[in-house]
Amino acid sequence: MRNYLLLTPGPLSTSESVRQAMLQDWCTWDKDYNEGVVTVIREQLLKLAGLDGEYTTVLLQGSGTYAVEATLSCAVRPQDKLLIVANGAYGKRMGDIARRHGLNHVLVSLKETAPVTPEAVRRALEEHPDITHLAMVHCETTTGILNPVEAVARAIRGRGLTFIVDAMSSFGGIPIDIRKLGIDFLVSSANKCIQGVPGFGFVIAKRSSLARCEGASRSLSLDLYDQWAEMEKGHGKWRFTSPTHVVRAFFQAMKELEEEGGIEARHDRYRENHAELVEGMRRSGFRTLLPDELQSPIITSFLYPEEDFDFQKFYEALKERGFVIYPGKISEAPTFRIGNIGDVFPDDFRRLAEAVADIRRSK
């Protein structure tokens, strides 16, 4: 039973069957769990991405940031130099990770409403010709901007860079050709577009790139290579306690993604959700922060409609009507955000539009 719809970028509203999947206990040593659930998930993630044995998958306890930190701290060795191009809080967080781990890195910070462009990447590479690794966020949920990862990939092709993409809020909901783009490490999380629940992240990696991570980690629990090696050797066994209920929920969520028609079908639904959302909000006098051509279908930022707009009052009024939204996260303008992903559908956004219109009329 739902108390409200979570219109956020994750955690998000999940299906009843995903929640039901968590009602059974699992033994972390048991073959039924490790081979029947974990190993199947790892294989299905590769299938979902259209990849083969040149690539592999690693699951890691914790939020998506744990998986990003594990990847950066293992992939960037002392002799390497990392370029991070950021246009929001999650790109900048990669800079924080690099600083904490003492990684040799350069952080290029762009405006939060400007995309990560090939030109920005080329300029940074010209200024720092010793760069060996590039990291960027695909969909920056600070604003909802969709960075042109394809154009960036073309710009760095042939340079021999290790390409790390935070696809936390896009993988599973937006088509990404990992092989064609030359992505070495793609990082995402259970509770985003695949519509599971929070508790673990995952990395899709080139085996050759991951093999170079052996012995590089500065952390025990975040050693991505050791986690992978244990899963390979132990047929799905995690090094430390596995979040079994969360993993089983993800197993169910993967099944439901396939039943929906895969990434393309889910992408279509998210785009329709976004279109209904924007149309309804504009009817009530709200403007989007980003121009339509930069906007992802994942989460949408809206400007405050007037100077004295009371977001908390608006939030509570929507919550009373069964919808929970997100505050803004940028410094350039007062905004709030509404997510389009999860077990939510166009009719939900039509109902949201009616609720918003009713709140605006009664203010």
C-alpha positions as CSV (number, residue, x, y, z in Angstrom):
1,M,0.0,0.0,0.0
2,R,1.3,3.4,-0.9
3,N,1.2,6.4,1.4
4,Y,2.1,8.8,-1.5
5,L,3.8,8.8,-4.9
6,L,7.5,9.6,-4.7
7,L,8.2,12.0,-7.5
8,T,11.9,12.2,-6.8
9,P,15.1,11.0,-8.6
10,G,15.4,8.1,-6.1
11,P,14.4,6.5,-3.9
12,L,11.3,6.4,-6.0
13,S,7.9,4.8,-6.2
14,T,8.2,1.0,-6.6
15,S,5.7,-1.6,-7.7
16,E,3.8,-3.7,-5.2
17,S,5.5,-6.8,-6.6
18,V,9.0,-5.3,-6.0
19,R,8.1,-4.5,-2.4
20,Q,6.6,-8.0,-2.0
21,A,9.9,-9.6,-3.2
22,M,11.5,-8.4,0.1
23,L,9.3,-10.4,2.3
24,Q,11.4,-13.6,2.1
25,D,14.7,-14.1,3.9
26,W,17.8,-15.3,2.0
27,C,21.1,-16.9,3.2
28,T,24.1,-15.1,1.8
29,W,26.0,-18.4,1.5
30,D,23.3,-20.3,-0.2
31,K,23.5,-21.4,-3.9
32,D,19.9,-20.4,-4.5
33,Y,20.8,-16.8,-3.7
34,N,24.3,-16.4,-5.1
35,E,23.8,-18.4,-8.3
36,G,20.0,-18.0,-8.7
37,V,19.7,-14.3,-7.9
38,V,23.1,-12.4,-7.8
39,T,24.7,-14.2,-10.7
40,V,21.5,-13.8,-12.8
41,I,21.4,-10.1,-12.0
42,R,25.0,-9.7,-13.1
43,E,24.3,-11.5,-16.4
44,Q,21.1,-9.6,-17.0
45,L,22.8,-6.2,-16.5
46,L,25.2,-7.1,-19.3
47,K,22.3,-8.3,-21.5
48,L,20.4,-5.1,-20.8
49,A,23.4,-3.0,-21.9
50,G,23.8,-5.1,-25.0
51,L,27.3,-6.3,-23.9
52,D,29.2,-9.6,-23.9
53,G,32.1,-11.2,-22.1
54,E,34.4,-8.3,-22.9
55,Y,32.6,-6.6,-20.0
56,T,31.6,-7.6,-16.5
57,T,29.5,-6.3,-13.6
58,V,30.2,-5.7,-10.0
59,L,27.6,-5.1,-7.3
60,L,28.6,-3.1,-4.2
61,Q,26.8,-2.4,-0.9
62,G,25.7,1.2,-0.2
63,S,24.2,4.1,-2.2
64,G,25.3,5.1,-5.7
65,T,28.0,7.4,-4.3
66,Y,29.7,4.3,-2.7
67,A,30.0,2.8,-6.2
68,V,31.3,6.1,-7.7
69,E,33.9,6.3,-4.9
70,A,34.9,2.7,-5.3
71,T,35.4,3.2,-9.1
72,L,37.4,6.4,-8.9
73,S,39.6,5.3,-6.0
74,C,40.4,2.0,-7.8
75,A,40.6,3.1,-11.4
76,V,42.8,6.1,-10.9
77,R,46.3,4.8,-9.9
78,P,49.1,7.0,-8.5
79,Q,50.7,7.4,-11.9
80,D,47.4,8.5,-13.5
81,K,45.6,11.9,-13.8
82,L,41.9,12.3,-13.7
83,L,39.8,15.0,-15.4
84,I,36.4,15.7,-13.9
85,V,34.1,17.9,-15.9
86,A,31.1,18.9,-13.6
87,N,28.0,20.9,-14.0
88,G,26.2,20.1,-10.8
89,A,26.4,18.7,-7.3
90,Y,27.1,15.1,-8.4
91,G,30.0,16.0,-10.7
92,K,31.5,18.2,-7.9
93,R,31.1,15.3,-5.5
94,M,33.4,13.3,-7.7
95,G,35.9,16.1,-7.1
96,D,35.4,15.7,-3.4
97,I,36.1,12.0,-3.7
98,A,39.2,12.6,-5.6
99,R,40.5,15.1,-3.0
100,R,39.7,12.7,-0.1
101,H,41.6,9.9,-1.8
102,G,44.5,12.2,-2.8
103,L,44.0,11.4,-6.5
104,N,45.9,13.4,-9.0
105,H,43.1,15.3,-10.7
106,V,41.7,18.4,-12.4
107,L,38.1,19.6,-11.7
108,V,36.5,21.8,-14.3
109,S,33.3,23.3,-12.9
110,L,30.8,24.6,-15.4
111,K,27.5,26.5,-14.9
112,E,24.8,24.3,-13.5
113,T,22.6,25.2,-16.4
114,A,25.3,24.6,-19.1
115,P,26.0,21.1,-20.5
116,V,29.3,19.3,-20.4
117,T,30.4,20.0,-24.0
118,P,33.1,18.4,-26.2
119,E,34.6,21.9,-26.4
120,A,35.0,22.1,-22.6
121,V,36.6,18.7,-22.5
122,R,39.0,19.5,-25.4
123,R,40.1,22.8,-23.7
124,A,40.8,20.9,-20.5
125,L,42.8,18.2,-22.3
126,E,44.9,20.9,-24.1
127,E,45.7,22.6,-20.8
128,H,46.5,19.2,-19.2
129,P,47.9,16.9,-21.8
130,D,48.9,14.3,-19.2
131,I,45.3,13.5,-18.4
132,T,44.7,9.7,-18.5
133,H,41.1,9.4,-17.2
134,L,37.9,11.4,-17.8
135,A,34.9,11.3,-15.5
136,M,31.5,13.0,-16.1
137,V,27.8,12.6,-15.1
138,H,25.4,11.6,-17.8
139,C,22.1,13.0,-16.3
140,E,22.9,15.6,-13.6
141,T,20.0,15.4,-11.3
142,T,20.9,18.8,-9.7
143,T,19.0,20.3,-12.5
144,G,17.8,17.5,-14.7
145,I,20.2,18.4,-17.5
146,L,21.2,15.6,-19.9
147,N,24.8,15.9,-20.8
148,P,25.8,14.9,-24.4
149,V,27.8,11.8,-23.5
150,E,27.9,10.7,-27.2
151,A,29.5,14.0,-28.3
152,V,32.0,13.8,-25.5
153,A,32.8,10.2,-26.4
154,R,33.5,11.2,-30.0
155,A,35.7,14.1,-28.9
156,I,38.0,11.8,-26.8
157,R,38.1,8.8,-29.2
158,G,41.6,7.8,-30.0
159,R,43.2,9.6,-27.1
160,G,43.6,6.4,-25.0
161,L,41.6,7.9,-22.0
162,T,39.8,5.7,-19.5
163,F,36.2,6.9,-19.7
164,I,34.2,6.9,-16.4
165,V,30.5,7.7,-16.6
166,D,28.2,8.3,-13.7
167,A,24.9,7.1,-15.2
168,M,23.2,6.9,-11.8
169,S,19.9,8.3,-12.8
170,S,19.9,7.4,-16.5
171,F,20.9,3.7,-16.9
172,G,17.9,1.6,-17.5
173,G,15.7,4.6,-18.5
174,I,17.8,6.2,-21.3
175,P,19.5,4.1,-24.0
176,I,23.3,4.2,-23.7
177,D,25.6,2.3,-26.1
178,I,28.4,1.5,-23.7
179,R,30.6,-0.3,-26.2
180,K,30.1,2.3,-29.0
181,L,30.9,5.2,-26.6
182,G,34.0,3.5,-25.3
183,I,32.9,3.7,-21.7
184,D,35.3,1.8,-19.4
185,F,33.3,2.1,-16.2
186,L,29.6,3.0,-16.0
187,V,28.1,3.4,-12.5
188,S,24.5,3.2,-11.5
189,S,22.3,2.3,-8.6
190,A,19.5,-0.1,-7.7
191,N,16.9,2.6,-6.9
192,K,16.9,4.6,-10.1
193,C,15.5,3.7,-13.5
194,I,15.5,0.0,-12.9
195,Q,13.0,0.8,-10.1
196,G,14.4,-1.2,-7.3
197,V,14.9,0.0,-3.7
198,P,18.0,1.6,-2.1
199,G,20.8,-0.5,-0.8
200,F,23.4,-1.2,-3.5
201,G,25.1,0.3,-6.6
202,F,26.6,-1.5,-9.5
203,V,29.4,-1.0,-12.0
204,I,29.5,-2.2,-15.6
205,A,33.2,-2.3,-16.6
206,K,35.5,-3.5,-19.3
207,R,37.3,-6.5,-18.0
208,S,40.6,-5.2,-19.2
209,S,40.1,-1.8,-17.4
210,L,38.9,-3.5,-14.2
211,A,41.9,-5.9,-14.2
212,R,44.2,-2.8,-14.0
213,C,42.6,-1.9,-10.7
214,E,44.1,-4.8,-8.8
215,G,45.9,-3.6,-5.7
216,A,45.1,0.1,-6.4
217,S,42.3,0.7,-3.8
218,R,43.0,2.8,-0.8
219,S,40.0,1.3,0.9
220,L,39.1,-2.2,2.1
221,S,35.3,-2.1,1.8
222,L,35.4,0.0,-1.4
223,D,37.9,-2.2,-3.3
224,L,36.0,-2.7,-6.5
225,Y,38.6,-5.2,-7.9
226,D,38.5,-7.4,-4.8
227,Q,34.6,-7.3,-4.8
228,W,34.6,-8.4,-8.5
229,A,37.2,-11.1,-7.9
230,E,35.2,-12.5,-5.0
231,M,32.0,-12.5,-7.1
232,E,33.7,-14.3,-10.0
233,K,35.3,-16.9,-7.8
234,G,32.3,-17.4,-5.4
235,H,29.7,-17.5,-8.2
236,G,27.9,-14.3,-6.9
237,K,29.2,-14.3,-3.3
238,W,29.8,-10.8,-1.8
239,R,32.9,-10.2,0.3
240,F,30.9,-8.7,3.1
241,T,27.2,-9.0,4.1
242,S,25.0,-8.8,1.1
243,P,21.8,-6.7,1.3
244,T,19.8,-9.7,0.4
245,H,16.3,-8.3,0.5
246,V,17.3,-5.3,-1.6
247,V,19.0,-7.6,-4.1
248,R,15.9,-9.8,-4.4
249,A,13.8,-6.7,-5.0
250,F,16.2,-5.7,-7.8
251,F,15.9,-9.1,-9.3
252,Q,12.1,-8.6,-9.5
253,A,12.6,-5.1,-10.8
254,M,14.8,-6.4,-13.6
255,K,12.1,-8.8,-14.6
256,E,9.5,-6.0,-14.7
257,L,11.8,-3.9,-16.9
258,E,12.0,-6.7,-19.4
259,E,8.2,-7.2,-19.3
260,E,7.7,-3.5,-20.0
261,G,9.7,-3.8,-23.2
262,G,13.2,-2.9,-22.0
263,I,15.0,0.4,-21.9
264,E,13.4,1.8,-25.0
265,A,9.9,1.3,-23.7
266,R,10.7,2.7,-20.3
267,H,12.4,5.7,-21.9
268,D,9.2,6.3,-23.9
269,R,7.1,6.2,-20.7
270,Y,9.5,8.5,-18.8
271,R,9.4,11.0,-21.8
272,E,5.6,10.9,-21.8
273,N,5.6,11.4,-18.0
274,H,7.8,14.4,-18.5
275,A,5.7,15.9,-21.2
276,E,2.5,15.6,-19.1
277,L,4.3,17.1,-16.2
278,V,5.7,20.1,-18.0
279,E,2.4,20.8,-19.9
280,G,0.4,20.7,-16.6
281,M,2.9,22.8,-14.6
282,R,3.1,25.5,-17.4
283,R,-0.7,25.7,-17.4
284,S,-0.4,26.6,-13.7
285,G,2.1,29.4,-14.3
286,F,5.4,27.5,-13.7
287,R,8.5,27.8,-15.9
288,T,11.2,25.2,-16.3
289,L,14.7,26.1,-15.4
290,L,16.2,24.5,-18.5
291,P,15.3,24.9,-22.1
292,D,13.6,21.9,-23.5
293,E,16.6,20.8,-25.7
294,L,18.8,20.3,-22.5
295,Q,16.2,18.6,-20.4
296,S,16.3,14.9,-19.5
297,P,13.1,12.9,-19.0
298,I,14.4,11.9,-15.5
299,I,13.8,14.9,-13.3
300,T,12.6,18.4,-14.1
301,S,13.5,21.7,-12.3
302,F,10.9,24.5,-12.0
303,L,11.5,28.1,-11.1
304,Y,9.6,29.7,-8.3
305,P,6.6,31.4,-9.9
306,E,6.8,34.5,-7.8
307,E,9.3,36.0,-5.2
308,D,7.1,35.1,-2.2
309,F,6.5,31.5,-3.3
310,D,6.4,29.3,-0.2
311,F,7.9,26.0,-1.3
312,Q,7.3,24.3,2.0
313,K,3.7,25.2,2.0
314,F,3.4,24.0,-1.6
315,Y,5.2,20.7,-0.7
316,E,2.9,20.0,2.2
317,A,-0.2,20.8,0.1
318,L,0.9,18.3,-2.5
319,K,1.8,15.7,0.1
320,E,-1.7,15.9,1.5
321,R,-2.9,15.1,-2.0
322,G,-0.6,12.1,-2.3
323,F,2.5,13.5,-4.1
324,V,6.0,14.1,-2.7
325,I,8.4,16.3,-4.7
326,Y,12.0,17.5,-4.2
327,P,13.5,20.9,-3.2
328,G,15.9,22.6,-5.5
329,K,19.7,22.2,-5.3
330,I,21.2,25.0,-7.4
331,S,22.6,28.4,-6.4
332,E,21.6,30.3,-9.6
333,A,17.9,30.6,-8.9
334,P,15.2,29.4,-6.5
335,T,13.9,26.1,-7.8
336,F,12.2,22.8,-6.9
337,R,12.3,19.5,-8.7
338,I,9.8,16.8,-9.7
339,G,11.0,13.4,-10.8
340,N,9.4,11.5,-13.7
341,I,10.9,8.0,-13.0
342,G,9.7,5.0,-11.0
343,D,6.5,3.1,-11.0
344,V,4.6,6.2,-12.2
345,F,2.6,6.8,-15.3
346,P,1.2,9.6,-17.4
347,D,-2.2,9.5,-15.6
348,D,-0.3,10.1,-12.4
349,F,1.1,13.3,-13.8
350,R,-2.3,14.4,-15.1
351,R,-3.6,14.0,-11.5
352,L,-0.6,15.9,-10.3
353,A,-1.4,18.7,-12.7
354,E,-5.0,18.9,-11.3
355,A,-3.6,19.0,-7.7
356,V,-1.2,21.8,-8.6
357,A,-3.9,23.8,-10.3
358,D,-6.2,23.4,-7.3
359,I,-3.4,24.5,-4.9
360,R,-2.6,27.5,-7.1
361,R,-6.3,28.5,-7.2
362,S,-6.6,28.4,-3.4
363,K,-3.4,30.3,-2.5
